[in-house]
Every structure is written in C-alpha cells, then in structure tokens.
C-alpha cells in the first residue's frame, strides 16, 4: 500500500508579526527527522521532501527567542502551521495553538457599565440607560475610588467602557480592592486591558472557552474544572466537547497563566480567554463566531470596505450576488454550513461545481480541505445563523454575499486553461470525455473572479 505524503509548511513570525529567517525548524517522528528550510521573505519554511502521514513533534529554535514545540499530525493534505516566537518572559495567551503576545497595563483599568432595560407597555424590553447615564455612573465610581477617567472615544462610550487610571502610587492590593468593590455594585465590572488603540480596546474577563479532546468524559471535565477551581457555565454540544467556564472571581492578568496551563494539558485541544471588546460603529463587524480571530481582515481594512459599500448600497454590504468567484483548488465541501445556503437574492451559494479530476459535476470527493478554506476566505457566508444561541456560524468571507464556482483542479496547464475558460462561460472545445461544455453558457451574464492555489 502506497503511503500518501505531502510537503510540510510552517510560517515563523516574531511578536510584531514580522518574518523570522534562519530558524531551526524540525519535524520529529519516532523513526526520522525532517528539517524544514527557509523558503521566502514571508517567513515560510518547508520540507525538502514530502513527509508521510503520522504524528510528529514540530520544534522551532532561534536565538534570542524561547524554543517552541507543538504536536502536529500530517494527514496527507496541504497544511500550514503558524508560530509566533516570543522572547523569554514575554506575556502571551493562546489563540488555538498559537501564542499571541500582549503587554499588561498595570496602571489602568476599564470599567464596564452595561445597558439596563425595563419592560414596555406590551412587555417588550426597552433600553433606558443611555450613554449619558452610563457616563454619570462611571464618574460617580471614579470619584468614590479616586480614579481618573481618561478622554473616551465615542465608540468606547457607546460600548459602555471607561478607561481609568488608578490612584498614583497605589499598591497592587489596593487596586484589587477597588476592582472588587466595583464588581459588587450592581452589574458593573472592572476589566484589565489586553490591547488598546485610538478607537478600539480589548479587555480580559474571568471566562474562557475550552475544547476538550473527544475522549474526555463529562466526569473528567468536571474533575479538571474542580482541580483548577473553575465553574462550568455550559457545554456547547454542537461544537463537540466544547465548554464555557469561569473563575467566578474578579478578572486579573493571572487568568492568562491559568488558561495557558490548561491549553498545554493533553486532555485539551485548545483553551482561550473570552475577551470583551468595543463596537466600532463606523466599520462593519460581522457576528460570525470566529470573525474576531480573522486578524487579516483588520490588516487589509475589510470592515472599512464593507462600511464604504454599505454607504452606497446597504443591500450590497458583503458583496453582490451577481458576482461569482471561481475557486480552483482541491474542491469545496458542498455540505459545509457556509456554502450550503443561499445569497441575498435567494440563489444557491454554490453556483456550479465540477471535479476536473474525476470529471463529474460535483465536489463530493475532496483531495484536502485546502479548497474549502480558500473558498471560505473569499466568500464564506456572512452573518449566517448558528445552532448556538447568541452566535453566528464560522468565519466571514471577504465577499460573503458572492456566489462560487467550486472546481477541483487536476491536470496540466492546458487543462487548467480549460477550467478558466469554462468558468468564464466559454467553451474551450476540450477533447476530454465528460467535459462540461455547456453547463456555464449563461455565466457570461455575470462577473467572474478566479482564485486558485498558487503554491
């Protein structure tokens, strides 16, 4: 039996998200070691030879950074592991398996004043605590505890967040007492600052989201929670062995140490803090569950682009249903919840699908998950409803309202050219049996963008 192999790829960055060159990157199995070589200026490393499927320990070392290692499974499909190397002693938290650095802000705290509601005449909830009232409450708390409220951007105020300086020279113990006192007054909270910019702030809560390995029983989850003095808020069964937990205490930066210890347990797939963050009203923020992890959208300012489009035509905020994106890759999973629905005009998300490897009009057989990931980045449905109360599904594509043509690639350059012509509504007059000559003749009525795997 032939063992399926693939080249292993790793991207190595520093805490500023800049590429690191000349690191020592090694895949270690029980039988052999594979050295990954530096490939390009984006920080990518790849194995010279293809590696067989199996369990490996991936190790990375480069002075003056702390050495990193991670258990990985090579499954025969295209895959990429991301590492952010940190200097020894630099604080961090996990996003999945990736360490994300942050700088503690010991001299400031954020007071969160929540909205309050009352029942209207017909039993409907009505918000009665407006921004001005929130400000009054924050000012009273600041005066009581000798805090100094900093000038607040509008979106901080709209989110109910007030950044305050602790009294000069106050001890850590005194600051903790201030936070505990604030927590006892109605439903206000005092939250440590994780990251702050001119218009956005990320705050630490006392909650965390943990995905346990599937073999871990409910009794074992409860034992682990008890060992770490955590309270289980709920199990989110639709996401597998996924739990929402809390310390129940006033949040402090020490919760990162706790979560990081949990993340490194064999019984846990990943453990992440549950952050609070501001709502930026002059940019579009989808409600999709994993959107906060899509940092690439922020870098290329996709939310600003959505807002710009909405200002022109609200119905095209996430793109036009008349735009169809051709995905030439390993195929797109037609059963994935981000692709098995419809777009704004009621048309199916997947306009057409064809497998040019098996020459059949579907994508029921996938060579890997890479094509689905590529399609997701480009056109994953946005704001689509989830089975989990209070969240939306998955990620948000750049053009979430666009449709896609799902193409599983195969063959030489001529066959690739045939695929591109076919996706544009043109018949390349291929001599291959079962080539879909006429399926997309109407496609010429639409705009088509082609994406394919350039690697």
C-alpha positions as CSV (number, residue, x, y, z in Angstrom):
1,X,0.0,0.0,0.0
2,X,1.4,3.4,-1.0
3,X,1.7,5.9,1.8
4,X,0.4,9.3,0.9
5,X,2.9,12.1,1.5
6,X,2.9,15.9,1.5
7,X,5.4,18.7,1.9
8,X,5.2,20.2,5.4
9,X,5.0,24.0,5.7
10,X,5.5,26.3,8.7
11,X,5.3,30.1,9.0
12,X,7.5,31.7,11.7
13,X,6.9,35.3,12.8
14,X,8.0,37.4,15.7
15,X,5.8,39.4,18.2
16,X,5.4,42.2,15.6
17,X,4.2,39.7,13.0
18,X,7.4,40.1,11.0
19,X,9.0,37.0,9.4
20,X,11.9,35.3,11.2
21,X,14.6,33.8,8.9
22,X,17.2,31.1,9.6
23,X,15.3,29.5,12.4
24,X,15.9,25.8,13.1
25,X,12.6,24.0,12.2
26,X,12.5,20.3,12.6
27,X,9.7,17.6,12.3
28,X,10.4,14.7,14.6
29,X,8.8,11.3,14.4
30,X,9.7,8.0,16.1
31,X,11.6,6.9,13.0
32,X,13.0,10.0,11.4
33,X,13.6,13.8,11.5
34,X,12.8,16.2,8.7
35,X,14.5,19.6,8.6
36,X,12.4,22.4,7.1
37,X,14.2,25.0,5.1
38,X,13.6,28.8,4.9
39,X,11.7,29.4,1.6
40,X,10.8,33.1,1.3
41,X,10.7,36.5,2.9
42,X,7.2,35.9,4.4
43,X,8.7,33.5,7.0
44,X,7.7,30.3,5.3
45,X,9.7,27.1,5.9
46,X,9.1,23.8,4.0
47,X,10.4,20.3,4.0
48,X,12.6,19.5,1.0
49,X,11.0,16.1,0.7
50,X,7.4,15.0,1.2
51,X,6.7,13.6,4.6
52,X,4.5,10.6,5.3
53,X,1.3,10.8,7.3
54,X,1.6,10.4,11.0
55,X,2.1,12.1,14.4
56,X,5.1,14.5,14.7
57,X,6.7,16.9,17.2
58,X,7.4,20.1,15.4
59,X,10.3,22.1,17.1
60,X,11.5,25.6,16.4
61,X,14.5,27.4,17.8
62,X,16.1,30.7,17.1
63,X,18.1,33.0,19.5
64,X,17.1,35.1,21.3
65,X,13.6,33.6,21.3
66,X,12.2,30.9,23.5
67,X,12.2,27.5,21.9
68,X,8.7,26.3,20.7
69,X,7.3,22.8,20.1
70,X,3.9,21.5,19.1
71,X,2.4,18.1,18.4
72,X,1.1,18.0,14.8
73,X,-0.5,15.4,12.6
74,X,0.4,15.2,9.0
75,X,-2.7,13.8,7.2
76,X,-1.6,13.9,3.6
77,X,-3.4,17.2,2.8
78,X,-1.9,20.7,2.3
79,X,-1.5,22.3,5.7
80,X,0.3,25.2,7.3
81,X,1.4,25.6,10.9
82,X,1.8,29.2,12.3
83,X,4.3,30.0,15.1
84,X,4.8,33.4,16.7
85,X,8.2,33.2,18.5
86,X,8.4,35.3,21.7
87,X,11.4,36.4,23.7
88,X,11.7,34.7,27.0
89,X,9.4,36.1,29.7
90,X,7.1,38.0,27.3
91,X,3.5,37.6,28.4
92,X,1.2,35.7,26.0
93,X,-2.1,34.0,25.6
94,X,-3.2,31.2,23.2
95,X,-5.4,31.5,20.1
96,X,-5.7,27.9,19.1
97,X,-2.2,26.6,19.3
98,X,-0.6,30.0,18.5
99,X,0.9,32.2,21.2
100,X,-0.2,35.8,21.0
101,X,1.9,38.4,22.8
102,X,0.4,41.3,24.9
103,X,1.7,44.0,27.2
104,X,0.0,44.2,30.7
105,X,-1.3,47.7,31.5
106,X,-1.0,47.7,35.3
107,X,-1.8,51.4,35.8
108,X,-5.2,51.5,34.1
109,X,-8.5,49.6,34.3
110,X,-11.6,49.6,32.2
111,X,-15.0,50.0,34.0
112,X,-17.8,48.4,32.0
113,X,-21.3,49.9,32.6
114,X,-23.9,47.6,31.0
115,X,-27.1,48.8,29.4
116,X,-30.2,48.3,31.6
117,X,-33.6,47.5,30.4
118,X,-37.2,47.9,31.6
119,X,-40.5,46.4,30.4
120,X,-42.5,48.5,28.0
121,X,-46.3,48.6,28.0
122,X,-46.5,45.5,25.8
123,X,-43.9,43.6,27.7
124,X,-41.1,44.4,25.3
125,X,-37.7,45.3,26.7
126,X,-36.7,48.9,26.3
127,X,-33.2,50.3,26.9
128,X,-33.4,53.2,29.3
129,X,-29.8,53.6,30.3
130,X,-28.3,55.9,27.6
131,X,-24.7,56.8,27.1
132,X,-25.0,60.0,29.3
133,X,-26.4,57.9,32.2
134,X,-23.5,55.5,31.8
135,X,-21.1,58.4,32.0
136,X,-22.7,59.6,35.2
137,X,-22.4,56.2,36.8
138,X,-18.7,55.9,35.7
139,X,-18.0,59.4,37.1
140,X,-19.5,58.5,40.5
141,X,-17.5,55.3,40.7
142,X,-14.3,57.1,39.7
143,X,-14.9,59.8,42.4
144,X,-15.6,57.2,45.0
145,X,-12.4,55.2,44.3
146,X,-10.2,58.2,43.3
147,X,-9.8,57.0,39.7
148,X,-9.1,59.4,36.8
149,X,-11.3,58.8,33.7
150,X,-9.4,59.3,30.5
151,X,-10.9,61.0,27.5
152,X,-13.2,58.5,25.8
153,X,-13.6,57.8,22.1
154,X,-17.3,57.7,21.1
155,X,-17.3,54.0,20.4
156,X,-15.8,53.3,23.9
157,X,-18.8,55.3,25.4
158,X,-21.3,53.5,23.2
159,X,-19.9,50.2,24.4
160,X,-20.1,51.3,28.0
161,X,-16.3,51.2,28.6
162,X,-14.5,53.8,30.6
163,X,-10.7,53.7,30.8
164,X,-9.5,54.9,34.2
165,X,-6.1,55.4,35.8
166,X,-5.6,54.0,39.3
167,X,-4.5,56.4,42.0
168,X,-0.8,57.3,41.7
169,X,1.3,55.2,44.0
170,X,-1.4,52.8,44.9
171,X,-0.4,49.2,45.7
172,X,-1.5,46.1,43.8
173,X,-3.5,45.1,46.8
174,X,-5.3,48.5,46.9
175,X,-6.1,48.2,43.2
176,X,-7.5,44.8,43.7
177,X,-9.8,46.1,46.4
178,X,-11.0,48.9,44.1
179,X,-11.9,46.3,41.3
180,X,-13.6,44.0,43.8
181,X,-15.7,47.0,45.1
182,X,-16.7,48.0,41.6
183,X,-17.8,44.4,40.9
184,X,-20.1,44.4,43.9
185,X,-22.0,47.4,42.8
186,X,-24.9,46.4,40.6
187,X,-23.7,44.6,37.4
188,X,-20.7,46.8,36.7
189,X,-17.3,45.2,36.1
190,X,-13.7,46.2,36.2
191,X,-11.7,44.6,33.4
192,X,-7.9,44.5,32.7
193,X,-6.8,46.0,29.4
194,X,-5.3,43.5,26.9
195,X,-4.9,45.8,23.9
196,X,-5.9,49.4,23.3
197,X,-5.7,51.7,20.2
198,X,-7.2,55.1,19.4
199,X,-10.6,53.6,18.6
200,X,-10.7,50.0,20.0
201,X,-10.0,48.2,23.2
202,X,-9.8,44.5,24.1
203,X,-10.5,43.6,27.7
204,X,-10.0,40.5,29.8
205,X,-12.9,38.8,31.5
206,X,-13.0,35.9,34.0
207,X,-14.3,33.5,31.4
208,X,-12.7,31.1,29.0
209,X,-13.7,28.7,26.1
210,X,-12.1,25.2,26.2
211,X,-12.3,22.4,23.6
212,X,-11.5,19.1,25.3
213,X,-10.3,16.1,23.3
214,X,-13.3,13.9,22.2
215,X,-12.2,11.1,24.5
216,X,-12.5,13.2,27.7
217,X,-15.7,12.3,29.5
218,X,-18.0,14.8,31.3
219,X,-16.8,13.5,34.6
220,X,-13.2,14.1,33.7
221,X,-14.1,17.6,32.5
222,X,-15.7,18.3,35.9
223,X,-12.6,17.0,37.7
224,X,-10.3,19.2,35.7
225,X,-12.5,22.2,36.3
226,X,-12.5,21.4,40.0
227,X,-8.7,20.9,40.1
228,X,-8.3,24.4,38.7
229,X,-11.2,25.9,40.8
230,X,-13.3,26.7,37.7
231,X,-17.1,26.8,37.3
232,X,-18.7,25.2,34.3
233,X,-21.2,27.7,32.8
234,X,-22.3,25.4,29.9
235,X,-21.4,22.8,27.4
236,X,-21.8,23.9,23.8
237,X,-22.6,20.4,22.4
238,X,-23.0,21.5,18.8
239,X,-19.2,22.3,18.8
240,X,-18.2,18.9,20.1
241,X,-16.6,18.6,23.6
242,X,-16.7,22.3,24.0
243,X,-17.1,24.1,27.3
244,X,-17.6,27.7,28.6
245,X,-16.0,28.1,32.0
246,X,-15.3,30.9,34.5
247,X,-13.2,31.5,37.5
248,X,-16.0,33.4,39.2
249,X,-13.5,35.9,40.6
250,X,-12.5,39.4,39.7
251,X,-10.5,39.1,36.5
252,X,-6.8,39.7,36.6
253,X,-3.9,39.0,34.3
254,X,-3.2,35.9,36.3
255,X,-6.1,34.2,34.4
256,X,-3.7,34.0,31.4
257,X,-1.4,31.8,33.4
258,X,-4.3,29.6,34.3
259,X,-5.6,29.3,30.8
260,X,-2.1,28.7,29.4
261,X,-1.6,25.8,31.8
262,X,-4.9,24.3,30.7
263,X,-4.1,24.8,27.0
264,X,-1.0,22.6,27.5
265,X,-2.8,19.7,29.0
266,X,-3.0,16.5,26.9
267,X,-6.8,16.3,27.5
268,X,-7.4,19.8,26.0
269,X,-7.4,20.6,22.3
270,X,-7.3,24.4,22.9
271,X,-8.1,26.9,25.7
272,X,-8.7,30.5,25.0
273,X,-9.7,33.6,27.1
274,X,-13.1,35.2,26.4
275,X,-12.5,38.8,25.7
276,X,-14.7,41.9,25.7
277,X,-14.1,44.5,23.0
278,X,-15.5,47.7,21.8
279,X,-18.1,48.0,19.0
280,X,-16.7,50.1,16.2
281,X,-19.8,51.6,14.6
282,X,-18.1,53.2,11.6
283,X,-17.0,49.8,10.3
284,X,-18.9,46.6,9.7
285,X,-18.3,43.8,12.2
286,X,-20.0,40.5,11.3
287,X,-21.5,38.4,14.0
288,X,-19.8,35.2,12.8
289,X,-18.4,33.3,15.7
290,X,-14.8,33.1,14.5
291,X,-14.6,36.6,13.0
292,X,-12.5,38.1,15.9
293,X,-9.7,35.6,15.0
294,X,-9.6,36.8,11.4
295,X,-6.8,39.4,12.0
296,X,-6.1,39.5,8.3
297,X,-9.4,41.3,7.7
298,X,-8.3,44.1,10.1
299,X,-4.9,44.4,8.4
300,X,-6.4,44.9,4.9
301,X,-9.3,47.0,6.3
302,X,-12.1,44.8,5.1
303,X,-14.6,46.1,7.7
304,X,-14.0,49.7,6.4
305,X,-14.6,48.5,2.8
306,X,-17.9,46.9,3.9
307,X,-18.9,50.2,5.5
308,X,-18.0,52.1,2.4
309,X,-20.1,49.7,0.2
310,X,-23.0,49.9,2.7
311,X,-23.0,53.7,2.5
312,X,-23.6,53.3,-1.3
313,X,-26.0,50.4,-1.2
314,X,-27.0,48.7,2.0
315,X,-28.1,45.5,0.1
316,X,-24.5,45.0,-1.2
317,X,-22.6,45.4,2.1
318,X,-21.0,42.0,1.8
319,X,-20.8,42.0,-2.0
320,X,-23.2,41.4,-4.9
321,X,-25.0,38.1,-5.6
322,X,-24.2,38.8,-9.2
323,X,-20.5,38.3,-8.6
324,X,-19.4,34.7,-8.8
325,X,-15.9,33.6,-7.6
326,X,-14.3,30.7,-9.2
327,X,-12.3,28.6,-6.7
328,X,-9.7,26.4,-8.5
329,X,-8.2,24.2,-5.8
330,X,-8.8,20.9,-4.1
331,X,-12.5,21.2,-4.2
332,X,-15.1,22.9,-1.9
333,X,-17.2,20.9,0.6
334,X,-20.8,21.3,-0.6
335,X,-22.1,20.3,2.9
336,X,-20.2,23.0,4.8
337,X,-22.7,25.3,6.5
338,X,-21.0,28.4,5.0
339,X,-21.7,27.1,1.4
340,X,-24.9,25.0,1.5
341,X,-27.2,28.0,1.9
342,X,-28.3,30.9,-0.3
343,X,-27.2,34.5,-1.0
344,X,-29.4,37.7,-0.7
345,X,-31.4,37.1,-3.9
346,X,-32.3,33.5,-2.9
347,X,-29.8,31.8,-5.3
348,X,-27.8,28.9,-4.1
349,X,-24.3,29.8,-2.7
350,X,-22.6,27.3,-4.9
351,X,-23.5,28.3,-8.5
352,X,-21.8,25.3,-10.1
353,X,-19.4,22.6,-9.1
354,X,-17.2,20.4,-11.1
355,X,-14.5,17.9,-10.3
356,X,-11.9,18.0,-13.1
357,X,-10.1,15.1,-11.6
358,X,-13.0,12.6,-11.7
359,X,-14.8,14.6,-14.4
360,X,-18.1,14.7,-12.6
361,X,-20.4,17.7,-11.9
362,X,-19.9,17.9,-8.2
363,X,-17.3,18.3,-5.4
364,X,-18.3,15.3,-3.4
365,X,-14.8,14.0,-3.4
366,X,-12.1,16.3,-1.9
367,X,-8.4,15.8,-2.1
368,X,-8.0,18.0,1.0
369,X,-9.7,20.8,3.0
370,X,-7.5,23.5,1.3
371,X,-10.1,24.4,-1.3
372,X,-12.8,24.8,1.3
373,X,-10.5,27.1,3.3
374,X,-9.7,29.1,0.2
375,X,-13.4,29.5,-0.6
376,X,-14.1,30.4,3.0
377,X,-11.6,33.3,3.0
378,X,-13.0,34.6,-0.3
379,X,-16.8,34.1,0.1
380,X,-17.8,32.3,3.3
381,X,-21.4,33.3,4.1
382,X,-21.6,36.3,6.5
383,X,-24.0,36.7,9.4
384,X,-25.5,33.3,8.8
385,X,-27.4,31.9,11.7
386,X,-25.9,29.3,14.0
387,X,-27.2,26.5,16.0
388,X,-25.5,28.0,19.1
389,X,-27.6,30.7,20.7
390,X,-26.1,34.1,20.6
391,X,-23.5,33.4,17.9
392,X,-23.4,33.1,14.1
393,X,-21.6,30.4,12.2
394,X,-17.9,30.2,11.4
395,X,-15.9,32.9,9.7
396,X,-16.8,35.8,7.4
397,X,-15.6,35.8,3.8
398,X,-14.3,39.0,2.1
399,X,-17.3,38.8,-0.3
400,X,-19.8,36.9,1.8
401,X,-22.7,37.6,-0.5
402,X,-20.9,36.4,-3.6
403,X,-21.6,33.0,-5.1
404,X,-18.9,30.5,-6.0
405,X,-18.0,28.0,-8.7
406,X,-16.3,25.1,-7.0
407,X,-13.7,23.4,-9.1
408,X,-11.4,20.6,-8.1
409,X,-8.2,21.0,-10.0
410,X,-6.3,18.4,-12.0
411,X,-4.0,18.0,-14.9
412,X,-1.5,20.1,-16.9
413,X,-1.6,23.7,-17.8
414,X,-3.8,23.1,-20.8
415,X,-6.4,21.6,-18.5
416,X,-6.1,24.5,-16.1
417,X,-6.7,26.8,-19.1
418,X,-9.8,24.8,-20.0
419,X,-11.1,25.3,-16.4
420,X,-10.6,29.0,-16.5
421,X,-12.4,29.4,-19.9
422,X,-15.2,27.1,-18.7
423,X,-15.7,29.2,-15.6
424,X,-15.9,32.3,-17.7
425,X,-18.8,30.8,-19.7
426,X,-16.6,29.9,-22.7
427,X,-16.4,26.5,-24.3
428,X,-12.7,25.5,-24.8
429,X,-13.8,22.6,-27.0
430,X,-11.9,20.2,-24.9
431,X,-11.4,16.7,-26.3
432,X,-11.8,15.2,-22.8
433,X,-14.7,12.9,-22.2
434,X,-17.4,14.3,-19.9
435,X,-16.0,17.8,-20.2
436,X,-18.9,20.2,-19.1
437,X,-19.1,22.2,-22.4
438,X,-22.5,23.8,-21.9
439,X,-23.0,24.0,-18.1
440,X,-22.0,27.6,-17.8
441,X,-23.0,29.3,-21.0
442,X,-25.3,31.7,-19.0
443,X,-22.3,32.5,-16.8
444,X,-21.3,35.2,-19.3
445,X,-24.1,37.3,-17.9
446,X,-22.3,37.6,-14.6
447,X,-18.9,39.0,-13.3
448,X,-16.5,36.2,-12.6
449,X,-13.3,36.4,-10.4
450,X,-11.0,33.4,-10.4
451,X,-9.0,32.3,-7.4
452,X,-6.7,29.3,-7.4
453,X,-3.9,27.7,-5.4
454,X,-0.7,29.5,-6.4
455,X,1.6,27.3,-4.3
